[in-house]
Amino acid sequence: MKKTLFIFWVFILSFSTSFAQYEVQVETKKPTTNIQSDMYGIFFEDINFGADGGLYAELVKNRSFDFTNSPLMGWNTYGLVSVQNQGGPFDRNPHYVKLTNKYELLTGTGLINEGFKGIGVKEGENYRFSFYARSKENKSMKIAAELIDSKNNPVGKIEVEVYGKEWKKYQGLLTAKLSDAHCQLNVSLQSLGEVDLEHISLFPSKTWKSRENGMREDIAQALADLKPGFFRFPGGCIVEGNNLATRYQWKNTIGPVENRPVNENRWNYEFKHKFFPDYFQSYGLGFFEYFELCEDFSSEPLPVLSCGFSCQFQKGREEIVPLDSLQAYIDDALDLIEFANGSASSRWGKIRAEMGHPAPFNMKYLAIGNEQWGPLYHIYLEAFVKQIRKKYPEIKIIGGSGPDSEGAEFERLWPQMKSLKVDLVDEHFYRSTDWFLNAATRYDNYDRKGPKVFAGEYACHTSPVKKNNFESALAEAAFLTGVERNADVVHLAAYAPLLAHVDAWQWNPNLIWFDNMRLVKSPNYYVQQLYSHYMGTDVLKTSLKGKPLAGQDGIYASSVIDKNKGQIIIKVVNTSTSEKDLVFSLIDYKQSKSQAKIISLKAEMDAENTLDNPFAIVPKEEILSIKDNKLNLKIEAQSFVVLVY
């Protein structure tokens, strides 16, 4: 008898624990704050071969023979090939190659490009081969371009005739006979005599928006699919450079692509176990192309410019331009605003128009400096602020709070940003899972009257290995409920880094991984995408027993209303190891619907998407029946759910 009674009470306790409801109040009548229409965006930096060898579709490495101190890096030569630097067609890319073919040369003469960890081609696809050439011979000279696969077999070939002593551009289409991710390009002189070659290029015919100097189609599409509200570029540390001479200078990235000077990449020697001496910036993806992408994605452009500091992480080797020489840097900022927004008759607006875009790009944001710290940064920033405010008061200026999310420098820099009255302060977080979970309340007590926050770089770093696994994505989803709840403080937010080549990366984790043929979207990607797609227009007060849901029993939640679509959107994260039964009561909501859409993201905590299994973790949709504006949700353990009502 006693045993039977004991079993009965165990059953009752178990039942009540499993189905204990959390009564959550969503106040729909008075939103707490509006949400910036461009709140969730992307941060692009040429790290992990994200530009050349990544988003930028050029397939030839060192196409202009101007890698510093190594003009033939990326090329293997045979026969008589020499590098020349006098009399070339482009003054800012002076090197070119002279090919000499003699009868007695059994090998012939040519050079082979290795691409970016190979050249990826697809069977039946066309590739646009182009180059500049001249010949002193009084006859037509034949140049051949041949793709060779990873097994040393020919994949496709084209021959182009060159004639004349003046530099001219030549091009033709090359069709791949099979698919291979690791081809090489063999460029050879088929005729006897001499030919000079410069800017040897190979692009897929299919690029994003079919542009000649275009982007890799699948990567650009993946970025567009995020629906980014803003696009921050050209990066973080590469803005500063290894030194001031190698800082990113936007004026070098515009104009004819053939005459944009090559620049050393900040990330070539940063990691001792991952040296990439072949990591340069061709600037084929330059500021004009960045602005075009912003227009393609309906994103606000958010460029970052040097404030006169080289990268401060290079202890003992960092450089700071003298304050009395800072005007040239300030002029770069003022000129950029004119390039983006000026009329087609202005000095820099005219260059934009000549490049094919007479209308302004309507840039609204400008960041000065990246992760700067120390006693001089605010002094240098103030010099920029004064002149930009005077000439372009409509531009929103972004300052920085240093590389850390807390600590002495962070605490010192924030008051300085307030005193300068910058519009936004850039905060960066590369932190642990626990940090992200705890940071769901980070902005609850921020100053509502000060500068707004730009969460410009964030990513959860799992331990002991940093992965793009579901654990990291879930922690970021929980953190973003706090960002969304405090949309009056946080105006912009972006994950970082964005892109990584699986065979040439220095930093992890990353939002999208790719090789020469494929890409994979991480679970972190889908978290960012869900927040961006279901952003809403206004924040709704959402509470459990009068308090925001920010970790109680592992539950995190935020709610918004989309006044344009007439939708209530609720985001819920359950980080606990047990299912939670929640009831969301929509207070004062006048509409009544019978159904809601449920989008869920769920996986084992260590699970990842891979190139071979790219859809292991993807959002899944289902329909939920609704009665009396009470949304009954069973939230699976360790899952992220978006409810659209």
Stockholm file with secondary structure:
# STOCKHOLM 1.0

chainA/1-645         MKKTLFIFWVFILSFSTSFAQYEVQVETKKPTTNIQSDMYGIFFEDINFGADGGLYAELVKNRSFDFTNSPLMGWNTYGLVSVQNQGGPFDRNPHYVKLTNKYELLTGTGLINEGFKGIGVKEGENYRFSFYARSKENKSMKIAAELIDSKNNPVGKIEVEVYGKEWKKYQGLLTAKLSDAHCQLNVSLQSLGEVDLEHISLFPSKTWKSRENGMREDIAQALADLKPGFFRFPGGCIVEGNNLATRYQWKNTIGPVENRPVNENRWNYEFKHKFFPDYFQSYGLGFFEYFELCEDFSSEPLPVLSCGFSCQFQKGREEIVPLDSLQAYIDDALDLIEFANGSASSRWGKIRAEMGHPAPFNMKYLAIGNEQWGPLYHIYLEAFVKQIRKKYPEIKIIGGSGPDSEGAEFERLWPQMKSLKVDLVDEHFYRSTDWFLNAATRYDNYDRKGPKVFAGEYACHTSPVKKNNFESALAEAAFLTGVERNADVVHLAAYAPLLAHVDAWQWNPNLIWFDNMRLVKSPNYYVQQLYSHYMGTDVLKTSLKGKPLAGQDGIYASSVIDKNKGQIIIKVVNTSTSEKDLVFSLIDYKQSKSQAKIISLKAEMDAENTLDNPFAIVPKEEILSIKDNKLNLKIEAQSFVVLVY
#=GR chainA/1-645 SS CHHHHHHHHHHHHHHHHHTCEEEEEEECSSCSEECCTTCEEEECCSCTTCTBTTTBCCCCTTTTSCSTTCTTTTEEEESEEEEECSSCSCTTSCCEEEEEECTTCSSCEEEEECBTTBEEECTTCEEEEEEEEECCSSSCEEEEEEEECTTSCEEEEEEEEECCSSCEEEEEEEECSSCEEEEEEEEEECSSEEEEEEEEEEEESCBGGGCTTCBBHHHHHHHHTTCCSEEEESCSHHHHCSSGGGSCCGGGGSSCGGGSCCEECTTSSSSTTSCCTTCEECCSSCHHHHHHHHHHHTCEEEEEECCSBCCTTSTTTCCBCCGGGTHHHHHHHHHHHHHHHSCTTSHHHHHHHHTTCCSCCCCCEEEECSSCCSSSHHHHHHHHHHHHHHHCTTSEEEEECCSCSSSHHHHHHHHHHHHHTCSEEEEEEEECHHHHHHGGGTTTTSCSSSCEEEEEEEEECCSSSCCCSHHHHHHHHHHHHHHHHTTTTEEEEEESCCEEETTSCSSCCCSEEECSSCEEECHHHHHHHHHHHTCCSEEEEEEETTEECEEETTEEEEEEEETTTTEEEEEEEECSSSCEEEEEEEETCCCCCSEEEEEEEECCTTCCCCSSSTTSSCCEEEEEECBTTEEEEEECSSEEEEEEC
#=GC SS_cons         CHHHHHHHHHHHHHHHHHTCEEEEEEECSSCSEECCTTCEEEECCSCTTCTBTTTBCCCCTTTTSCSTTCTTTTEEEESEEEEECSSCSCTTSCCEEEEEECTTCSSCEEEEECBTTBEEECTTCEEEEEEEEECCSSSCEEEEEEEECTTSCEEEEEEEEECCSSCEEEEEEEECSSCEEEEEEEEEECSSEEEEEEEEEEEESCBGGGCTTCBBHHHHHHHHTTCCSEEEESCSHHHHCSSGGGSCCGGGGSSCGGGSCCEECTTSSSSTTSCCTTCEECCSSCHHHHHHHHHHHTCEEEEEECCSBCCTTSTTTCCBCCGGGTHHHHHHHHHHHHHHHSCTTSHHHHHHHHTTCCSCCCCCEEEECSSCCSSSHHHHHHHHHHHHHHHCTTSEEEEECCSCSSSHHHHHHHHHHHHHTCSEEEEEEEECHHHHHHGGGTTTTSCSSSCEEEEEEEEECCSSSCCCSHHHHHHHHHHHHHHHHTTTTEEEEEESCCEEETTSCSSCCCSEEECSSCEEECHHHHHHHHHHHTCCSEEEEEEETTEECEEETTEEEEEEEETTTTEEEEEEEECSSSCEEEEEEEETCCCCCSEEEEEEEECCTTCCCCSSSTTSSCCEEEEEECBTTEEEEEECSSEEEEEEC
//
